[in-house]
Amino acid sequence: MIGKEGTYKNRKLNHLMITGAMAAVLCLTGCDRASGFIDTAMNDLGLSGKEESSSITIEKTDGSEQPVIVINTDDGQGFTPVIEVVDEAGEDAAWDSELPAVEEDIYDDVNKIYSMHAASPDEMSLVFVGDICFHDGYSNMSALRDRSGGIFDCVLPSVMEGLKAADIFMANNEFPYSNRGTPTAGKQYAFRARPENVNLLHDMGVDIVSLANNHAYDHGPDALIDTCDILTEAKVPFVGAGKNLDEAVKPVYFRINGRTISYTAATQIERQSNPDTKEATADSPGVLRTLDPTRYLKVIEEAKANSDFCIAYVHWGSENTDLVEKSQKDLAKKYAAAGADLIIGDHSHCLQGFDYVDGVPVIYSLGNFWFNSKTVDTGYLRVILNNDCSIKTIQFVPCVQEGCKTRLAEGDKKTSILNYMQGISDYAAIDEEGYVTRSDKNHNIQNGQNTSPSRKKEEETSEEAPPASGLPLLPAPDTLPQVPEEVTQ
């Protein structure tokens, strides 16, 4: 099982209730087996002997006595559920054959298969954000080091609550983790983060990252290899890049509520035959590219064949524009035909609209989530799946990145962002709470114009960003200089 640091207690209690119920049933076939389930429940909560957590007390005694589950009532008195144990000859075998199967916890880095425990047995919640950047030379990281609350003073609590409530939370990791490598020659922005910065993913509750972007290779092959090793050691699954092609094309599978959800990722950027960001080969590290989608379409087909719900997370389009290009629409149609059930985009550093392509929901870009010092509209996407993996709801939650902080958009600002998103979306309707549904009407009012607030801010901004060679990875946080505001990226 992948566990989030700071996972809410109710999620663990749900798992405990299920495990406890199994223990009660197993009392009918022998207390030793029931005892094992009590051990499992207590280990999941970090308990031993007799401990109390919220409204449940577990009493596990040594010897031949049965484990007892006590449920505390509001009046504080508590009660012990009475379970009549019938142990008649010949009954055990019949009970044993009817016991429900318990899904084994899985953490398989080789095949990228992981088990997760959902907060609800009836549904699964998936959350997505766009680009995040922990590059040590950027202003957002300087702000993080200066603030007593660290990342919690940068991604504010009201936002963190929504991210951590997800069963599975995905982000675009737009940089490598390493102390090795050299900046790509001639590249204006070459990112790199200290290896220990990976802990910020745990602080945010991130469960999986995409490395399919145009900055994962900024410090060459060694830094990308380090990134894969560091994420693996930190138990953060990644997709869309790898030490070789076999790893780069491999989907990630999460087993949850008896279902399998697959995650795939690829990048269309940079769009030239010899890009700075190298594609992985049989014996060299790199990303999975989708400028020519042939290989990625096979990845989606494989993922869909082995899962109940398939996600395509794609780095595509152009920066600082909310106009969706024909190439994005063409690719989305191919991804849907290959089996993608949900398509999530990023790279533009600003929001792009929603659409439904052959019945498949698409958000073309979630923009920058927590990336630099610029003021930009952003948000996160919350998708709730029914237990049959049909989509129950899709909700866009508006946020604002400002002053190196990402906060919820509220009041008129929330309304403004949602109205803006509606005006740049095609066959998708967005209500006042951000819920997205399929529509027979094309809501797009752009008329071929880039209406992104990011474009307007770019026109009003004249600061020069520091060149890549001027952003070394310095040894101590307290010696890092203030970095000028970033114009782009």
One Martini backbone bead per residue (centre of mass of N, CA, C, O) as a GRO file, in nm:
protein
  489
    1MET     BB    1   0.096   0.034   0.021
    2ILE     BB    2   0.024   0.368  -0.020
    3GLY     BB    3   0.121   0.631   0.196
    4LYS     BB    4   0.019   0.917   0.335
    5GLU     BB    5   0.123   1.193   0.465
    6GLY     BB    6  -0.150   1.301   0.644
    7THR     BB    7  -0.373   1.122   0.645
    8TYR     BB    8  -0.683   1.091   0.706
    9LYS     BB    9  -0.847   0.930   0.957
   10ASN     BB   10  -1.103   0.829   0.805
   11ARG     BB   11  -0.957   0.640   0.611
   12LYS     BB   12  -0.846   0.447   0.828
   13LEU     BB   13  -1.119   0.380   0.956
   14ASN     BB   14  -1.244   0.245   0.718
   15HIS     BB   15  -1.034   0.018   0.705
   16LEU     BB   16  -1.080  -0.079   0.994
   17MET     BB   17  -1.378  -0.161   0.971
   18ILE     BB   18  -1.333  -0.375   0.757
   19THR     BB   19  -1.124  -0.543   0.911
   20GLY     BB   20  -1.298  -0.588   1.163
   21ALA     BB   21  -1.526  -0.738   1.022
   22MET     BB   22  -1.351  -0.970   0.930
   23ALA     BB   23  -1.273  -1.062   1.215
   24ALA     BB   24  -1.555  -1.133   1.307
   25VAL     BB   25  -1.604  -1.353   1.100
   26LEU     BB   26  -1.340  -1.523   1.172
   27CYS     BB   27  -1.433  -1.624   1.448
   28LEU     BB   28  -1.587  -1.871   1.314
   29THR     BB   29  -1.283  -2.011   1.223
   30GLY     BB   30  -1.082  -1.871   1.421
   31CYS     BB   31  -0.888  -1.665   1.619
   32ASP     BB   32  -0.617  -1.654   1.470
   33ARG     BB   33  -0.726  -1.514   1.212
   34ALA     BB   34  -0.850  -1.271   1.350
   35SER     BB   35  -0.587  -1.166   1.476
   36GLY     BB   36  -0.456  -1.087   1.208
   37PHE     BB   37  -0.659  -0.855   1.142
   38ILE     BB   38  -0.601  -0.688   1.390
   39ASP     BB   39  -0.306  -0.642   1.327
   40THR     BB   40  -0.352  -0.492   1.062
   41ALA     BB   41  -0.519  -0.258   1.175
   42MET     BB   42  -0.309  -0.162   1.385
   43ASN     BB   43  -0.075  -0.109   1.189
   44ASP     BB   44  -0.219   0.108   1.012
   45LEU     BB   45  -0.245   0.295   1.290
   46GLY     BB   46  -0.004   0.244   1.496
   47LEU     BB   47  -0.084   0.008   1.694
   48SER     BB   48  -0.093  -0.136   2.037
   49GLY     BB   49  -0.273  -0.345   2.203
   50LYS     BB   50  -0.435  -0.079   2.361
   51GLU     BB   51  -0.619   0.146   2.156
   52GLU     BB   52  -0.717   0.480   2.050
   53SER     BB   53  -0.936   0.590   1.767
   54SER     BB   54  -1.155   0.794   1.811
   55SER     BB   55  -1.438   0.561   1.792
   56ILE     BB   56  -1.210   0.331   1.835
   57THR     BB   57  -1.149   0.018   2.006
   58ILE     BB   58  -0.876  -0.203   2.056
   59GLU     BB   59  -0.885  -0.543   2.185
   60LYS     BB   60  -0.591  -0.738   2.246
   61THR     BB   61  -0.543  -1.061   2.353
   62ASP     BB   62  -0.396  -1.304   2.496
   63GLY     BB   63  -0.438  -1.614   2.398
   64SER     BB   64  -0.778  -1.745   2.368
   65GLU     BB   65  -0.897  -1.487   2.328
   66GLN     BB   66  -1.091  -1.267   2.180
   67PRO     BB   67  -1.112  -1.018   1.992
   68VAL     BB   68  -1.211  -0.671   2.055
   69ILE     BB   69  -1.463  -0.438   1.948
   70VAL     BB   70  -1.494  -0.095   2.034
   71ILE     BB   71  -1.767   0.137   2.031
   72ASN     BB   72  -1.792   0.470   2.070
   73THR     BB   73  -1.999   0.683   2.211
   74ASP     BB   74  -2.107   1.004   2.267
   75ASP     BB   75  -2.130   0.944   2.593
   76GLY     BB   76  -1.859   0.749   2.649
   77GLN     BB   77  -1.935   0.444   2.712
   78GLY     BB   78  -1.983   0.234   2.513
   79PHE     BB   79  -1.958  -0.064   2.300
   80THR     BB   80  -2.000  -0.417   2.239
   81PRO     BB   81  -2.022  -0.617   1.998
   82VAL     BB   82  -2.231  -0.889   1.951
   83ILE     BB   83  -2.092  -1.215   1.879
   84GLU     BB   84  -2.204  -1.513   1.772
   85VAL     BB   85  -2.041  -1.819   1.822
   86VAL     BB   86  -2.037  -2.081   1.590
   87ASP     BB   87  -1.907  -2.431   1.663
   88GLU     BB   88  -1.975  -2.654   1.442
   89ALA     BB   89  -1.956  -2.932   1.297
   90GLY     BB   90  -1.878  -2.852   0.955
   91GLU     BB   91  -1.888  -2.527   0.933
   92ASP     BB   92  -1.606  -2.414   0.858
   93ALA     BB   93  -1.584  -2.481   0.553
   94ALA     BB   94  -1.826  -2.315   0.460
   95TRP     BB   95  -1.729  -2.040   0.558
   96ASP     BB   96  -1.453  -2.030   0.412
   97SER     BB   97  -1.579  -2.022   0.111
   98GLU     BB   98  -1.747  -1.731   0.181
   99LEU     BB   99  -1.520  -1.552   0.209
  100PRO     BB  100  -1.396  -1.262   0.148
  101ALA     BB  101  -1.170  -1.106  -0.029
  102VAL     BB  102  -0.840  -0.977   0.033
  103GLU     BB  103  -0.648  -0.726  -0.062
  104GLU     BB  104  -0.332  -0.703  -0.136
  105ASP     BB  105  -0.056  -0.545  -0.072
  106ILE     BB  106   0.111  -0.326  -0.315
  107TYR     BB  107   0.477  -0.287  -0.418
  108ASP     BB  108   0.569  -0.252  -0.765
  109ASP     BB  109   0.838  -0.118  -0.937
  110VAL     BB  110   0.872  -0.294  -1.189
  111ASN     BB  111   0.546  -0.292  -1.280
  112LYS     BB  112   0.384  -0.057  -1.159
  113ILE     BB  113   0.228  -0.169  -0.886
  114TYR     BB  114  -0.040  -0.037  -0.673
  115SER     BB  115  -0.184   0.008  -0.364
  116MET     BB  116  -0.501   0.145  -0.248
  117HIS     BB  117  -0.695   0.335  -0.012
  118ALA     BB  118  -1.004   0.429   0.014
  119ALA     BB  119  -1.228   0.640   0.171
  120SER     BB  120  -1.436   0.483  -0.013
  121PRO     BB  121  -1.621   0.198  -0.121
  122ASP     BB  122  -1.796   0.371  -0.362
  123GLU     BB  123  -1.532   0.551  -0.431
  124MET     BB  124  -1.303   0.764  -0.634
  125SER     BB  125  -1.033   1.003  -0.592
  126LEU     BB  126  -0.908   1.241  -0.830
  127VAL     BB  127  -0.608   1.445  -0.860
  128PHE     BB  128  -0.505   1.747  -1.044
  129VAL     BB  129  -0.210   1.907  -1.160
  130GLY     BB  130   0.025   2.084  -1.286
  131ASP     BB  131   0.290   2.274  -1.258
  132ILE     BB  132   0.593   2.205  -1.083
  133CYS     BB  133   0.866   2.384  -0.891
  134PHE     BB  134   1.203   2.310  -0.723
  135HIS     BB  135   1.394   2.517  -0.815
  136ASP     BB  136   1.645   2.677  -0.632
  137GLY     BB  137   1.652   2.961  -0.815
  138TYR     BB  138   1.368   3.027  -0.741
  139SER     BB  139   1.143   3.228  -0.575
  140ASN     BB  140   0.966   3.007  -0.442
  141MET     BB  141   1.209   2.875  -0.287
  142SER     BB  142   1.295   3.122  -0.131
  143ALA     BB  143   1.025   3.152   0.017
  144LEU     BB  144   1.023   2.880   0.156
  145ARG     BB  145   1.286   2.931   0.326
  146ASP     BB  146   1.160   3.200   0.471
  147ARG     BB  147   0.929   3.024   0.575
  148SER     BB  148   0.820   2.864   0.854
  149GLY     BB  149   0.606   2.662   0.687
  150GLY     BB  150   0.691   2.640   0.412
  151ILE     BB  151   0.483   2.480   0.203
  152PHE     BB  152   0.236   2.577   0.395
  153ASP     BB  153   0.312   2.889   0.292
  154CYS     BB  154   0.246   2.818  -0.030
  155VAL     BB  155   0.039   2.590   0.013
  156LEU     BB  156  -0.248   2.634   0.132
  157PRO     BB  157  -0.461   2.474   0.347
  158SER     BB  158  -0.718   2.484   0.162
  159VAL     BB  159  -0.565   2.327  -0.062
  160MET     BB  160  -0.439   2.085   0.081
  161GLU     BB  161  -0.703   1.951   0.162
  162GLY     BB  162  -0.787   1.872  -0.131
  163LEU     BB  163  -0.535   1.706  -0.204
  164LYS     BB  164  -0.533   1.499   0.050
  165ALA     BB  165  -0.829   1.380  -0.009
  166ALA     BB  166  -0.716   1.213  -0.211
  167ASP     BB  167  -0.643   0.902  -0.335
  168ILE     BB  168  -0.519   1.040  -0.606
  169PHE     BB  169  -0.220   1.239  -0.675
  170MET     BB  170  -0.127   1.455  -0.952
  171ALA     BB  171   0.186   1.572  -1.107
  172ASN     BB  172   0.413   1.799  -1.262
  173ASN     BB  173   0.761   1.728  -1.285
  174GLU     BB  174   0.962   2.020  -1.385
  175PHE     BB  175   1.229   1.840  -1.298
  176PRO     BB  176   1.525   1.752  -1.152
  177TYR     BB  177   1.694   1.530  -0.924
  178SER     BB  178   2.017   1.673  -0.836
  179ASN     BB  179   2.397   1.703  -0.829
  180ARG     BB  180   2.413   1.661  -1.133
  181GLY     BB  181   2.530   1.794  -1.409
  182THR     BB  182   2.452   2.001  -1.699
  183PRO     BB  183   2.346   2.244  -1.866
  184THR     BB  184   2.185   2.303  -2.138
  185ALA     BB  185   2.288   2.420  -2.417
  186GLY     BB  186   2.109   2.721  -2.481
  187LYS     BB  187   1.920   2.709  -2.240
  188GLN     BB  188   1.738   2.928  -2.060
  189TYR     BB  189   1.599   2.686  -1.890
  190ALA     BB  190   1.764   2.509  -1.616
  191PHE     BB  191   1.665   2.263  -1.414
  192ARG     BB  192   1.717   2.201  -1.048
  193ALA     BB  193   1.704   1.978  -0.765
  194ARG     BB  194   1.735   1.881  -0.474
  195PRO     BB  195   1.689   1.575  -0.346
  196GLU     BB  196   1.529   1.669  -0.078
  197ASN     BB  197   1.279   1.799  -0.233
  198VAL     BB  198   1.099   1.540  -0.250
  199ASN     BB  199   0.949   1.588   0.027
  200LEU     BB  200   0.733   1.784  -0.085
  201LEU     BB  201   0.547   1.569  -0.199
  202HIS     BB  202   0.460   1.458   0.074
  203ASP     BB  203   0.349   1.723   0.191
  204MET     BB  204   0.126   1.737  -0.053
  205GLY     BB  205   0.031   1.427  -0.133
  206VAL     BB  206   0.180   1.290  -0.354
  207ASP     BB  207   0.151   0.985  -0.570
  208ILE     BB  208   0.216   1.109  -0.868
  209VAL     BB  209   0.438   1.160  -1.151
  210SER     BB  210   0.539   1.354  -1.419
  211LEU     BB  211   0.824   1.341  -1.672
  212ALA     BB  212   0.667   1.451  -1.931
  213ASN     BB  213   0.898   1.690  -2.026
  214ASN     BB  214   1.117   1.986  -2.100
  215HIS     BB  215   1.294   1.942  -1.794
  216ALA     BB  216   1.402   1.652  -1.711
  217TYR     BB  217   1.683   1.706  -1.910
  218ASP     BB  218   1.846   1.975  -1.825
  219HIS     BB  219   2.106   1.784  -1.689
  220GLY     BB  220   2.083   1.526  -1.824
  221PRO     BB  221   2.117   1.186  -1.777
  222ASP     BB  222   2.213   1.175  -1.481
  223ALA     BB  223   1.979   1.342  -1.358
  224LEU     BB  224   1.754   1.149  -1.450
  225ILE     BB  225   1.852   0.902  -1.305
  226ASP     BB  226   1.835   1.027  -1.025
  227THR     BB  227   1.535   1.084  -1.031
  228CYS     BB  228   1.440   0.791  -1.041
  229ASP     BB  229   1.581   0.704  -0.777
  230ILE     BB  230   1.456   0.913  -0.583
  231LEU     BB  231   1.159   0.841  -0.627
  232THR     BB  232   1.184   0.546  -0.552
  233GLU     BB  233   1.292   0.589  -0.263
  234ALA     BB  234   1.029   0.780  -0.196
  235LYS     BB  235   0.770   0.648  -0.312
  236VAL     BB  236   0.728   0.783  -0.616
  237PRO     BB  237   0.562   0.749  -0.876
  238PHE     BB  238   0.638   0.730  -1.231
  239VAL     BB  239   0.583   0.891  -1.559
  240GLY     BB  240   0.726   0.939  -1.897
  241ALA     BB  241   1.004   0.818  -1.785
  242GLY     BB  242   1.359   0.696  -1.798
  243LYS     BB  243   1.646   0.492  -1.819
  244ASN     BB  244   1.454   0.371  -2.038
  245LEU     BB  245   1.214   0.271  -2.251
  246ASP     BB  246   1.073   0.062  -2.074
  247GLU     BB  247   1.018   0.268  -1.842
  248ALA     BB  248   0.884   0.508  -2.003
  249VAL     BB  249   0.625   0.325  -2.113
  250LYS     BB  250   0.528   0.255  -1.836
  251PRO     BB  251   0.269   0.213  -1.663
  252VAL     BB  252   0.055   0.300  -1.399
  253TYR     BB  253  -0.084   0.099  -1.127
  254PHE     BB  254  -0.393   0.113  -0.944
  255ARG     BB  255  -0.522  -0.050  -0.663
  256ILE     BB  256  -0.880   0.009  -0.609
  257ASN     BB  257  -1.165  -0.115  -0.502
  258GLY     BB  258  -1.106  -0.362  -0.712
  259ARG     BB  259  -0.953  -0.174  -0.906
  260THR     BB  260  -0.800  -0.033  -1.213
  261ILE     BB  261  -0.567   0.238  -1.252
  262SER     BB  262  -0.429   0.419  -1.523
  263TYR     BB  263  -0.106   0.574  -1.604
  264THR     BB  264  -0.010   0.816  -1.849
  265ALA     BB  265   0.280   0.967  -2.038
  266ALA     BB  266   0.356   1.259  -2.252
  267THR     BB  267   0.553   1.451  -2.501
  268GLN     BB  268   0.548   1.721  -2.751
  269ILE     BB  269   0.793   1.849  -2.612
  270GLU     BB  270   0.984   1.929  -2.838
  271ARG     BB  271   0.916   2.039  -3.193
  272GLN     BB  272   1.168   1.837  -3.294
  273SER     BB  273   1.400   1.609  -3.411
  274ASN     BB  274   1.633   1.754  -3.202
  275PRO     BB  275   1.598   1.760  -2.891
  276ASP     BB  276   1.694   1.838  -2.576
  277THR     BB  277   1.479   1.634  -2.499
  278LYS     BB  278   1.523   1.312  -2.469
  279GLU     BB  279   1.459   1.011  -2.587
  280ALA     BB  280   1.418   0.711  -2.506
  281THR     BB  281   1.603   0.411  -2.500
  282ALA     BB  282   1.718   0.099  -2.457
  283ASP     BB  283   2.011   0.254  -2.322
  284SER     BB  284   1.862   0.540  -2.252
  285PRO     BB  285   1.763   0.821  -2.120
  286GLY     BB  286   1.416   0.952  -2.102
  287VAL     BB  287   1.139   1.026  -2.276
  288LEU     BB  288   0.803   1.033  -2.380
  289ARG     BB  289   0.687   1.075  -2.701
  290THR     BB  290   0.410   1.265  -2.914
  291LEU     BB  291   0.457   1.384  -3.192
  292ASP     BB  292   0.465   1.087  -3.248
  293PRO     BB  293   0.200   0.872  -3.135
  294THR     BB  294   0.246   0.568  -3.180
  295ARG     BB  295   0.371   0.471  -2.910
  296TYR     BB  296   0.161   0.596  -2.712
  297LEU     BB  297  -0.087   0.445  -2.815
  298LYS     BB  298   0.017   0.168  -2.717
  299VAL     BB  299   0.021   0.242  -2.421
  300ILE     BB  300  -0.279   0.296  -2.391
  301GLU     BB  301  -0.377   0.022  -2.485
  302GLU     BB  302  -0.237  -0.138  -2.262
  303ALA     BB  303  -0.360   0.005  -2.019
  304LYS     BB  304  -0.658  -0.053  -2.086
  305ALA     BB  305  -0.632  -0.369  -2.095
  306ASN     BB  306  -0.525  -0.343  -1.763
  307SER     BB  307  -0.793  -0.165  -1.706
  308ASP     BB  308  -1.076   0.043  -1.604
  309PHE     BB  309  -0.892   0.315  -1.609
  310CYS     BB  310  -0.761   0.579  -1.830
  311ILE     BB  311  -0.477   0.800  -1.826
  312ALA     BB  312  -0.387   1.104  -2.001
  313TYR     BB  313  -0.072   1.278  -1.965
  314VAL     BB  314   0.001   1.598  -2.129
  315HIS     BB  315   0.262   1.764  -2.309
  316TRP     BB  316   0.141   2.066  -2.469
  317GLY     BB  317   0.164   2.312  -2.688
  318SER     BB  318   0.162   2.655  -2.587
  319GLU     BB  319   0.278   2.931  -2.445
  320ASN     BB  320   0.073   3.175  -2.318
  321THR     BB  321  -0.200   3.017  -2.418
  322ASP     BB  322  -0.560   2.945  -2.469
  323LEU     BB  323  -0.507   2.819  -2.735
  324VAL     BB  324  -0.607   2.548  -2.910
  325GLU     BB  325  -0.461   2.326  -3.101
  326LYS     BB  326  -0.489   2.107  -3.353
  327SER     BB  327  -0.287   1.899  -3.241
  328GLN     BB  328  -0.440   1.851  -2.974
  329LYS     BB  329  -0.707   1.753  -3.097
  330ASP     BB  330  -0.590   1.520  -3.258
  331LEU     BB  331  -0.466   1.369  -3.020
  332ALA     BB  332  -0.718   1.334  -2.846
  333LYS     BB  333  -0.864   1.151  -3.048
  334LYS     BB  334  -0.649   0.924  -3.038
  335TYR     BB  335  -0.658   0.866  -2.738
  336ALA     BB  336  -0.954   0.786  -2.723
  337ALA     BB  337  -0.932   0.549  -2.931
  338ALA     BB  338  -0.712   0.392  -2.748
  339GLY     BB  339  -0.861   0.438  -2.428
  340ALA     BB  340  -0.904   0.699  -2.303
  341ASP     BB  341  -1.095   0.845  -2.020
  342LEU     BB  342  -0.870   1.075  -1.961
  343ILE     BB  343  -0.753   1.418  -2.033
  344ILE     BB  344  -0.441   1.575  -1.941
  345GLY     BB  345  -0.299   1.901  -1.943
  346ASP     BB  346   0.012   2.081  -2.023
  347HIS     BB  347   0.268   2.378  -2.048
  348SER     BB  348   0.135   2.676  -2.090
  349HIS     BB  349   0.116   2.831  -1.795
  350CYS     BB  350  -0.193   2.809  -1.853
  351LEU     BB  351  -0.511   2.807  -1.906
  352GLN     BB  352  -0.733   2.565  -2.047
  353GLY     BB  353  -0.988   2.410  -2.179
  354PHE     BB  354  -1.276   2.229  -2.227
  355ASP     BB  355  -1.375   1.892  -2.337
  356TYR     BB  356  -1.537   1.656  -2.565
  357VAL     BB  357  -1.395   1.351  -2.701
  358ASP     BB  358  -1.576   1.108  -2.779
  359GLY     BB  359  -1.673   1.133  -2.456
  360VAL     BB  360  -1.399   1.256  -2.359
  361PRO     BB  361  -1.248   1.417  -2.117
  362VAL     BB  362  -1.091   1.753  -2.148
  363ILE     BB  363  -0.793   1.920  -2.036
  364TYR     BB  364  -0.555   2.112  -2.187
  365SER     BB  365  -0.486   2.302  -1.917
  366LEU     BB  366  -0.355   2.362  -1.574
  367GLY     BB  367  -0.095   2.485  -1.556
  368ASN     BB  368   0.027   2.659  -1.300
  369PHE     BB  369   0.057   2.594  -0.958
  370TRP     BB  370   0.375   2.573  -0.833
  371PHE     BB  371   0.651   2.774  -0.972
  372ASN     BB  372   0.647   3.094  -0.909
  373SER     BB  373   0.598   3.459  -0.880
  374LYS     BB  374   0.360   3.472  -1.039
  375THR     BB  375   0.044   3.585  -1.150
  376VAL     BB  376  -0.199   3.315  -1.159
  377ASP     BB  377  -0.427   3.121  -1.286
  378THR     BB  378  -0.571   2.827  -1.134
  379GLY     BB  379  -0.585   2.470  -1.036
  380TYR     BB  380  -0.793   2.184  -0.965
  381LEU     BB  381  -0.873   1.841  -1.034
  382ARG     BB  382  -1.180   1.661  -0.962
  383VAL     BB  383  -1.232   1.304  -0.974
  384ILE     BB  384  -1.518   1.097  -0.961
  385LEU     BB  385  -1.557   0.751  -0.905
  386ASN     BB  386  -1.713   0.492  -0.941
  387ASN     BB  387  -1.691   0.150  -0.873
  388ASP     BB  388  -1.710   0.109  -1.207
  389CYS     BB  389  -1.548   0.369  -1.334
  390SER     BB  390  -1.737   0.578  -1.357
  391ILE     BB  391  -1.827   0.903  -1.394
  392LYS     BB  392  -1.953   1.127  -1.161
  393THR     BB  393  -1.734   1.372  -1.129
  394ILE     BB  394  -1.631   1.710  -1.235
  395GLN     BB  395  -1.389   1.940  -1.082
  396PHE     BB  396  -1.307   2.281  -1.077
  397VAL     BB  397  -1.059   2.443  -0.869
  398PRO     BB  398  -0.998   2.756  -0.801
  399CYS     BB  399  -0.687   2.938  -0.826
  400VAL     BB  400  -0.394   3.125  -0.694
  401GLN     BB  401  -0.089   3.256  -0.804
  402GLU     BB  402   0.078   3.450  -0.541
  403GLY     BB  403   0.357   3.528  -0.391
  404CYS     BB  404   0.439   3.219  -0.376
  405LYS     BB  405   0.126   3.139  -0.372
  406THR     BB  406  -0.141   2.898  -0.321
  407ARG     BB  407  -0.487   2.971  -0.355
  408LEU     BB  408  -0.799   3.013  -0.314
  409ALA     BB  409  -1.068   3.105  -0.493
  410GLU     BB  410  -1.288   3.377  -0.413
  411GLY     BB  411  -1.572   3.482  -0.503
  412ASP     BB  412  -1.522   3.682  -0.765
  413LYS     BB  413  -1.271   3.522  -0.855
  414LYS     BB  414  -1.402   3.252  -0.895
  415THR     BB  415  -1.613   3.345  -1.099
  416SER     BB  416  -1.414   3.454  -1.309
  417ILE     BB  417  -1.268   3.188  -1.374
  418LEU     BB  418  -1.518   3.021  -1.456
  419ASN     BB  419  -1.607   3.209  -1.684
  420TYR     BB  420  -1.349   3.186  -1.844
  421MET     BB  421  -1.353   2.877  -1.884
  422GLN     BB  422  -1.618   2.874  -2.040
  423GLY     BB  423  -1.512   3.067  -2.282
  424ILE     BB  424  -1.270   2.829  -2.354
  425SER     BB  425  -1.488   2.619  -2.402
  426ASP     BB  426  -1.664   2.386  -2.552
  427TYR     BB  427  -1.829   2.082  -2.493
  428ALA     BB  428  -1.862   2.240  -2.195
  429ALA     BB  429  -2.001   2.268  -1.873
  430ILE     BB  430  -1.990   2.530  -1.609
  431ASP     BB  431  -2.048   2.584  -1.294
  432GLU     BB  432  -2.038   2.768  -0.991
  433GLU     BB  433  -1.855   2.502  -0.871
  434GLY     BB  434  -1.698   2.357  -1.130
  435TYR     BB  435  -1.880   2.170  -1.276
  436VAL     BB  436  -1.843   1.922  -1.532
  437THR     BB  437  -2.017   1.893  -1.847
  438ARG     BB  438  -2.173   1.785  -2.106
  439SER     BB  439  -2.228   1.952  -2.428
  440ASP     BB  440  -2.411   2.066  -2.721
  441LYS     BB  441  -2.255   2.330  -2.674
  442ASN     BB  442  -2.056   2.592  -2.787
  443HIS     BB  443  -1.876   2.813  -2.554
  444ASN     BB  444  -1.678   2.950  -2.735
  445ILE     BB  445  -1.540   3.314  -2.739
  446GLN     BB  446  -1.251   3.376  -2.885
  447ASN     BB  447  -1.211   3.404  -3.197
  448GLY     BB  448  -0.892   3.327  -3.216
  449GLN     BB  449  -0.808   3.445  -2.933
  450ASN     BB  450  -0.582   3.541  -2.692
  451THR     BB  451  -0.720   3.555  -2.344
  452SER     BB  452  -0.491   3.537  -2.154
  453PRO     BB  453  -0.369   3.673  -1.866
  454SER     BB  454  -0.071   3.595  -1.922
  455ARG     BB  455  -0.036   3.768  -2.174
  456LYS     BB  456  -0.086   4.041  -2.041
  457LYS     BB  457   0.148   4.022  -1.836
  458GLU     BB  458   0.376   3.996  -2.041
  459GLU     BB  459   0.327   4.282  -2.172
  460GLU     BB  460   0.381   4.426  -1.874
  461THR     BB  461   0.661   4.276  -1.878
  462SER     BB  462   1.043   4.335  -1.854
  463GLU     BB  463   1.187   4.124  -1.721
  464GLU     BB  464   1.475   3.939  -1.678
  465ALA     BB  465   1.583   3.633  -1.699
  466PRO     BB  466   1.793   3.414  -1.597
  467PRO     BB  467   2.024   3.229  -1.699
  468ALA     BB  468   2.117   2.910  -1.671
  469SER     BB  469   2.422   2.973  -1.589
  470GLY     BB  470   2.298   3.158  -1.332
  471LEU     BB  471   2.176   2.861  -1.194
  472PRO     BB  472   2.309   2.727  -0.956
  473LEU     BB  473   2.374   2.469  -0.728
  474LEU     BB  474   2.368   2.549  -0.413
  475PRO     BB  475   2.464   2.441  -0.093
  476ALA     BB  476   2.311   2.676   0.079
  477PRO     BB  477   2.024   2.833   0.160
  478ASP     BB  478   2.156   3.097   0.309
  479THR     BB  479   2.324   3.167   0.020
  480LEU     BB  480   2.095   3.237  -0.149
  481PRO     BB  481   1.995   3.437  -0.384
  482GLN     BB  482   1.809   3.658  -0.522
  483VAL     BB  483   1.573   3.623  -0.778
  484PRO     BB  484   1.454   3.721  -1.041
  485GLU     BB  485   1.190   3.750  -1.209
  486GLU     BB  486   0.992   3.555  -1.406
  487VAL     BB  487   0.871   3.562  -1.729
  488THR     BB  488   0.883   3.251  -1.764
  489GLN     BB  489   0.799   2.914  -1.688
   0.00000   0.00000   0.00000
